[in-house]
Each structure stands twice: as C-alpha cells, then as structure tokens.
C-alpha cells in the first residue's frame, strides 16, 4: 500500500533546511537571475512598450498566482479543519509569505499602466468606456490596487507568523484562532482576487466583461499551487543529510495533492466552459468579440492547445491512482501544469495586444522567468530557517499517520 513511514524525531531542528541544501543555495542565485531577467525584459522591449508591459503583466500575474494559491490553500485547510495537510501546509505558508514582495514587483505595472489599458487614453473613449469611467480611471485603479496588495501582504504575513509562533509554544489556542479567522479571510481573499482580476487582466480589453472571471483566475491559482507544492516537497524530501521532510511528507500526501490537482483541473475547465457557453448562447457582440479573437485566425491553435493541455491530458493522466502515488510521474504532471498555467494567463492577456495571432517574444520568456525567479528566491529566503512543517500544530501526528483508503 505504500503507507506512511512515521519518524520519531519531528523537532524543529530536524525539519529545517540544512546548510548547503540545494533550495538554500538556489535562493541568492534565483534573486540575481530574476532581477537580471526583468532588467533584460525592459531593455529588450524598449521599442515596443505596449507588448513589453503586456509580457510583464503576464509574468507578474503568473508569479502572483503562486503566492495567492499558497494563501488560499492555507485558508481552506484551516477553515475546513483539515488534518491530512498539516505536513505540507508550511510550504504553502511560505508561498503566501512572499506576497509583500509583490508590492515592489507591481511598481513597473503602476508606471506603465498607460501602455496597457486603453481606458487610460481619452482618445480611445467611446460611449461604453464613458459609462465605465467612474470605475475605470487611474486614480481609482491605483487606490484599489493598493488595497489588494496590502490585504494580501497582511494576510500572508499574519497567518505565517502565527503558525511560526506556534512552533515554539505549541498552544492549541493558536490553531483555534487561525481557524476562526480563516473564514472571514477567505471572504477578503475572494473579493480582492475577483476585483484585481477585473482591474489588472480583464480591463486590458475594457469593452469585454464576465462576472465569473475572478472565479476562473482563482481556479488557475489553485492549479498552480497544487502543482508547486509536490515539486518543492520532493526537493526537500530527497536532498540533505538527513533530508528534512523524509518520512514526514509521504505518498499519502502526494496522493491527496494529486487528487486536488485533478479536482481543480476539472473545476478550471468547468468554469472556463461555463463562461464560454453562456456568452456563446447569449450572442451579445460586445461579449462574443473577446472569444472571436481567440477562436479564429492565429489564436485558434493556442486555444486548442490550452484546452487539451490544461484539461484533457492532465484529466486522463490524473485519473490513474498509480500516477498520484508515483513521485516521478506526479512531478512530471506538476511541471506540465505549471507550464500550461502560463499559457492560460498568456491567452487571457495577449490577444488584446496581438490580435493577428500567436506571436511569442523574447520578453515573454524573460518576464516570466524573472518574476518567477524572484518569487522562488523570496520563498527560499523565508524557508531557510523555520521548520518546514508546523511542529507545534496539535494535528501534526494525525497528518503523519493518515492513509488514503
């Protein structure tokens, strides 16, 4: 059955990243490479600022979805009082803890918003945009963006901080407090992610609208973090002397993460199809034009690739129990999902810039790589000293001994 292998020593010292661990060594390199890649993005794209800032928006939002996915994973586990996930929750807490750095990464978007959003140019205004001017105006956009970033940074910092303090005192009251606050925090998360999706992604094409768009972005964020967690857990489980997560994150945890991957792959497809079907059925020109660009001409192939790569292929692969219980195979699926998640965000933004067809640029790659590298560097910096599992959580023994049926 490949059941859990319980270890005797779950002290904070035992489950820290050892000196010289690959994750620790990669942190400063990732920071340097990330900054260099982002600098290269704007150096290479200075002749086409509209496309360059679009590339940066996609790369920024890709890294942001990993951090937001970590936050909502933590909140869901606490709100549902899940015991199985305690052993992997600290990794998600570290991902959520990177959210303050996105205030800094947001600065290029704030400076370049006029190159991205047509509604900032009075010459592009028409009756429809005039009707949206009370919401779509630079002052309101900046103010809302500040609220989103501050709310996420506070939530990510607070939940991680309280969990780290519990490592030292082991107080059950901390768990109860985290659980009680997770429910209102989920409401804050849902509202802010929805409106940030409207403001930063959907308003690139301001004539189009979809009330389900925020749910679609949430689904993609969950797919991203559920793909990230197994990969980083495997790295921490297999490297080191002794490996810090060896015997703590077991096949049972990977199995459950794989099941959640399958569930959110299906949920993403369900939300995406529901959005498309309702717009197609209503046949309102202002709504169907958004899909017409993606279903005709040069973007048709990318749309087919997205549907096949983000749903059809991982759905049938993840149906297999053996895949979810095999580290190598699950790592391959997780890596694939992280790649097609980028295609998903690219598909949301770029057709508004390149209406003629799918035309990748070098700046797309550098922006993606740069933002993701900075996220990973921040994640590694946060993970370098604390225990990699919440050793003070009273439900940790339950997590270490649970088995899938």
PAGU-335846 format. One line per 8 residues: number of its first residue (from 1); their letters; for each residue y, x, z of C-alpha. Coordinates in steps of 0.2 Angstrom, whole numbers, plus 5000, padded with zeros to 4 digits. Each point is the difference from the previous one (the first is absolute). Example, Ala and Ser with C-alpha at 12.3 -4.5 7.8 and 13.67 -1.06 7.14 Angstrom:
<rs>
1	as	4978,5062,5039 ~ 5017,5006,4997
</rs>
This chain:
<rs>
1	xxxxxxxx	5000,5000,5000 ~ 5012,5015,5002 ~ 5007,4993,5017 ~ 5013,5007,5010 ~ 4998,5018,5008 ~ 5008,4999,5017 ~ 5008,5016,5006 ~ 5002,5004,5019
9	xxxxxxxx	5017,5009,4999 ~ 5014,4988,4994 ~ 5014,5009,5009 ~ 5017,5002,4992 ~ 4997,5019,4998 ~ 4983,4997,4991 ~ 5008,4989,4987 ~ 5015,5009,4996
17	xxxxxxxx	5002,5009,4983 ~ 4995,5018,5004 ~ 5011,5015,4995 ~ 4998,5004,4982 ~ 4993,4984,4995 ~ 5003,4996,4982 ~ 5010,4985,5004 ~ 5011,5010,5011
25	xxxxxxxx	5002,5015,4987 ~ 5004,4987,4986 ~ 5015,4993,5009 ~ 5013,5013,4997 ~ 4994,5003,4983 ~ 5001,4981,4996 ~ 5018,5000,5007 ~ 5005,5014,4989
33	xxxxxxxx	4991,4993,4984 ~ 5007,4983,5003 ~ 5018,5005,5001 ~ 4998,5011,4985 ~ 4992,4986,4990 ~ 5014,4988,5004 ~ 5013,5013,4996 ~ 4991,5003,4983
41	xxxxxxxx	5000,4981,4997 ~ 5019,4999,5000 ~ 5002,5017,4991 ~ 4988,4995,4986 ~ 5008,4982,4999 ~ 5018,5003,5001 ~ 5002,4995,4982 ~ 4992,4983,5002
49	xxxxxxxx	5005,4994,5017 ~ 4994,4982,4998 ~ 4982,5006,4997 ~ 5001,5014,5013 ~ 5006,4988,5014 ~ 4986,4988,4994 ~ 4987,5014,5002 ~ 5007,5003,5017
57	xxxxxxxx	4999,4982,5005 ~ 4982,4999,4996 ~ 4996,5016,5009 ~ 5010,4996,5015 ~ 4992,4982,5001 ~ 4983,5008,4998 ~ 5002,5011,5015 ~ 5008,4986,5010
65	xxxxxxxx	4985,4988,4997 ~ 4989,5013,5008 ~ 5011,5000,5015 ~ 5003,4981,5001 ~ 4981,4998,4997 ~ 4997,5011,5015 ~ 5012,4989,5011 ~ 4993,4983,4995
73	xxxxxxxx	4982,5007,5002 ~ 5004,5005,5018 ~ 5009,4983,5003 ~ 4985,4990,4993 ~ 4988,5009,5010 ~ 5010,4998,5016 ~ 5004,4981,4997 ~ 4981,4996,4996
81	xxxxxxxx	4995,5011,5015 ~ 4988,5009,4989 ~ 4988,5013,5009 ~ 4991,5008,4985 ~ 5016,5008,4993 ~ 5006,5009,5016 ~ 4993,5016,4994 ~ 5009,5000,4983
89	xxxxxxxx	5016,4991,5007 ~ 5009,5016,5005 ~ 5000,5007,4982 ~ 5009,4983,4995 ~ 5012,5003,5014 ~ 5004,5017,4993 ~ 5003,4992,4983 ~ 5011,4987,5007
97	xxxxxxxx	5009,5014,5010 ~ 5007,5007,4984 ~ 5011,4985,4997 ~ 5016,5008,5007 ~ 4999,5014,4986 ~ 5002,4986,4987 ~ 5018,4997,5005 ~ 5003,5018,4994
105	xxxxxxxx	4990,4997,4984 ~ 5010,4984,4997 ~ 5016,5010,4998 ~ 4997,5004,4981 ~ 4997,4981,4997 ~ 5016,4995,5009 ~ 5010,5013,4990 ~ 4992,4995,4983
113	xxxxxxxx	4998,4981,5002 ~ 5013,4997,4986 ~ 4988,5009,4988 ~ 4986,4988,5005 ~ 5006,4983,5003 ~ 5009,4990,4986 ~ 5008,4988,5012 ~ 5011,5015,5006
121	xxxxxxxx	5009,5001,4984 ~ 5013,4985,4997 ~ 4998,5002,4981 ~ 4982,4994,5001 ~ 5004,4985,5010 ~ 4996,4983,4993 ~ 4999,4982,5008 ~ 4983,5004,5008
129	xxxxxxxx	5006,5016,5008 ~ 5016,4992,5005 ~ 4990,4987,5010 ~ 4991,5014,5009 ~ 5016,5010,5004 ~ 5001,4995,5018 ~ 4983,5008,5003 ~ 4999,5014,4986
137	xxxxxxxx	5015,5010,5004 ~ 5001,5018,5005 ~ 5007,4997,5017 ~ 4987,4988,5005 ~ 4986,5011,4992 ~ 5005,5015,5010 ~ 5001,4989,5016 ~ 4983,4993,4998
145	xxxxxxxx	4993,5016,4995 ~ 5006,5008,5016 ~ 4992,4986,5010 ~ 4983,5002,4992 ~ 5000,5019,5003 ~ 5005,4998,5018 ~ 4988,4987,5004 ~ 4985,5009,4992
153	xxxxxxxx	5005,5017,5008 ~ 5002,4991,5017 ~ 4983,4991,4999 ~ 4991,5016,4993 ~ 5007,5011,5014 ~ 4998,4987,5014 ~ 4982,4996,4997 ~ 4995,5018,4998
161	xxxxxxxx	5009,5005,5015 ~ 4993,4987,5011 ~ 4982,5005,4994 ~ 5003,5018,5003 ~ 5006,4997,5018 ~ 4984,4990,5003 ~ 4990,5016,4996 ~ 5007,5007,5016
169	xxxxxxxx	5000,4986,5012 ~ 4986,4989,4993 ~ 5008,4984,5006 ~ 4992,4984,4994 ~ 5017,4992,5002 ~ 5006,5010,4985 ~ 4987,4992,4988 ~ 5005,4983,5006
177	xxxxxxxx	5018,5004,4997 ~ 4997,5007,4983 ~ 4990,4984,4995 ~ 5013,4988,5006 ~ 5014,5009,4991 ~ 4989,5002,4984 ~ 5002,4981,4995 ~ 5019,4999,4999
185	xxxxxxxx	5000,5018,4992 ~ 4989,4993,4987 ~ 5013,4986,4996 ~ 5014,5014,4999 ~ 4989,5010,4989 ~ 4996,4985,4988 ~ 5018,4995,4999 ~ 5007,5018,4997
193	xxxxxxxx	4986,5005,4987 ~ 5003,4984,4990 ~ 5019,5002,4999 ~ 4999,5019,4997 ~ 4988,4996,4985 ~ 5012,4988,4993 ~ 5015,5012,5003 ~ 4992,5016,4994
201	xxxxxxxx	4987,4995,4987 ~ 5002,4982,4994 ~ 5019,5002,4997 ~ 4998,5014,4988 ~ 4997,4985,4988 ~ 5012,4988,5009 ~ 4998,4985,4989 ~ 4981,4999,5005
209	xxxxxxxx	4995,4993,5017 ~ 4983,4996,5009 ~ 4999,4994,5018 ~ 4983,5008,5002 ~ 5006,5017,4995 ~ 5001,5007,5018 ~ 4982,4994,5003 ~ 4994,5010,4984
217	xxxxxxxx	5009,5016,5007 ~ 4992,4997,5017 ~ 4983,4999,4992 ~ 5002,5016,4990 ~ 5006,5009,5016 ~ 4984,4995,5009 ~ 4990,5006,4986 ~ 5009,5017,5001
225	xxxxxxxx	4998,5003,5018 ~ 4982,4994,5000 ~ 4997,5013,4987 ~ 5010,5014,5009 ~ 4991,4998,5017 ~ 4982,5004,4995 ~ 5006,5016,4990 ~ 5010,5007,5015
233	xxxxxxxx	4987,4995,5012 ~ 4987,5009,4990 ~ 5011,5016,4999 ~ 5002,4999,5019 ~ 4981,4996,5003 ~ 4993,5015,4990 ~ 5012,5014,5002 ~ 5003,5010,5016
241	xxxxxxxx	4989,5008,5014 ~ 4996,4988,5006 ~ 5007,4987,4988 ~ 5011,4989,5010 ~ 4994,4983,4994 ~ 4981,5005,4998 ~ 4990,4986,5009 ~ 5015,4990,5003
249	xxxxxxxx	5003,4992,4983 ~ 4983,4995,4994 ~ 4992,4992,4985 ~ 5003,4983,5009 ~ 5019,5003,4999 ~ 4999,5005,4982 ~ 4990,4985,4996 ~ 5013,4989,5008
257	xxxxxxxx	5014,5009,4991 ~ 4991,4997,4984 ~ 4997,4982,5003 ~ 5019,4998,5003 ~ 5003,5010,4984 ~ 4990,4987,4991 ~ 5008,4985,5009 ~ 5018,5006,4995
265	xxxxxxxx	4995,5005,4983 ~ 4995,4982,4997 ~ 5016,4994,5010 ~ 5011,5010,4989 ~ 4992,4993,4984 ~ 5001,4982,5007 ~ 5018,5002,5004 ~ 5004,5008,4983
273	xxxxxxxx	4990,4987,4990 ~ 5008,4986,5010 ~ 5017,5006,4996 ~ 4996,5002,4982 ~ 4991,4983,4998 ~ 5014,4990,5008 ~ 5014,5008,4989 ~ 4989,4998,4984
281	xxxxxxxx	4997,4982,5004 ~ 5018,4996,5004 ~ 5005,5009,4984 ~ 5018,5003,5006 ~ 5008,5013,4988 ~ 5009,5009,5014 ~ 4983,5003,5009 ~ 4989,5002,4985
289	xxxxxxxx	5011,5014,4992 ~ 4995,5012,5014 ~ 4981,4998,4995 ~ 5004,4999,4982 ~ 5006,5018,5001 ~ 4984,5006,5009 ~ 4987,4990,4989 ~ 5007,5004,4983
297	xxxxxxxx	5004,5016,4991 ~ 4999,5017,5008 ~ 4997,4994,5018 ~ 4984,4989,4996 ~ 4989,5015,5002 ~ 5007,5004,5017 ~ 4998,4982,5005 ~ 4982,5000,4995
305	xxxxxxxx	4997,5017,5008 ~ 5008,4994,5016 ~ 4989,4984,5001 ~ 4984,5010,4997 ~ 5004,5015,5011 ~ 5007,4991,5014 ~ 4988,4985,5001 ~ 4985,5000,4989
313	xxxxxxxx	4993,5017,5002 ~ 5003,5002,5019 ~ 4994,4982,5003 ~ 4983,5003,4993 ~ 4999,5018,5007 ~ 5005,4994,5018 ~ 4988,4986,5000 ~ 4986,5013,5002
321	xxxxxxxx	4996,5003,5018 ~ 4994,5018,4996 ~ 5017,5004,4993 ~ 5009,4995,5016 ~ 4987,5010,5010 ~ 5001,5016,4990 ~ 5015,5012,5004 ~ 5000,5008,4983
329	xxxxxxxx	5000,4983,4990 ~ 5012,4992,5012 ~ 5012,5015,4998 ~ 4999,4998,4981 ~ 5004,4982,5000 ~ 5014,5003,5013 ~ 5008,5013,4988 ~ 4998,4989,4986
337	xxxxxxxx	5009,4986,5009 ~ 5015,5011,5005 ~ 5002,5005,4981 ~ 5000,4982,4994 ~ 5011,4995,5014 ~ 5013,5011,4992 ~ 4997,4992,4983 ~ 5003,4983,5008
345	xxxxxxxx	5017,5005,5007 ~ 5004,5009,4983 ~ 4996,4983,4991 ~ 5011,4991,5011 ~ 5016,5010,4997 ~ 4999,5010,4984 ~ 4999,4986,4987 ~ 5018,4995,5005
353	xxxxxxxx	5005,5018,4994 ~ 4988,5003,4986 ~ 4998,4983,4992 ~ 4993,5008,4984 ~ 4984,5006,5008 ~ 4991,5011,5012 ~ 5009,5017,4999 ~ 4996,5011,5015
361	xxxxxxxx	5012,5015,5004 ~ 4998,5016,5010 ~ 5012,4993,5013 ~ 4988,4986,5003 ~ 4987,5013,5006 ~ 5013,5011,5010 ~ 5007,4985,5009 ~ 4983,4993,5005
369	xxxxxxxx	4994,5017,5005 ~ 5016,5004,5009 ~ 5001,4984,5011 ~ 4982,5000,5004 ~ 5000,5018,5005 ~ 5014,4997,5012 ~ 4991,4985,5007 ~ 4984,5011,5002
377	xxxxxxxx	5010,5014,5008 ~ 5008,4989,5013 ~ 4983,4992,5003 ~ 4993,5017,5003 ~ 5014,5005,5011 ~ 4998,4985,5011 ~ 4981,5002,5001 ~ 5000,5019,5004
385	xxxxxxxx	5001,4998,5019 ~ 4994,4983,5007 ~ 4982,4994,5001 ~ 4994,4993,4984 ~ 4993,4985,5008 ~ 5008,4989,5014 ~ 4990,5008,5015 ~ 5009,4989,5013
393	xxxxxxxx	4996,4984,4991 ~ 4987,4990,5011 ~ 4991,4994,4984 ~ 4996,5017,4993 ~ 4982,5000,5007 ~ 4998,4983,4991 ~ 5006,5008,4984 ~ 4989,5015,5002
401	xxxxx	4984,4990,5002 ~ 5002,4985,4988 ~ 4988,4998,4986 ~ 5001,4989,4984 ~ 4987,4987,4999
</rs>
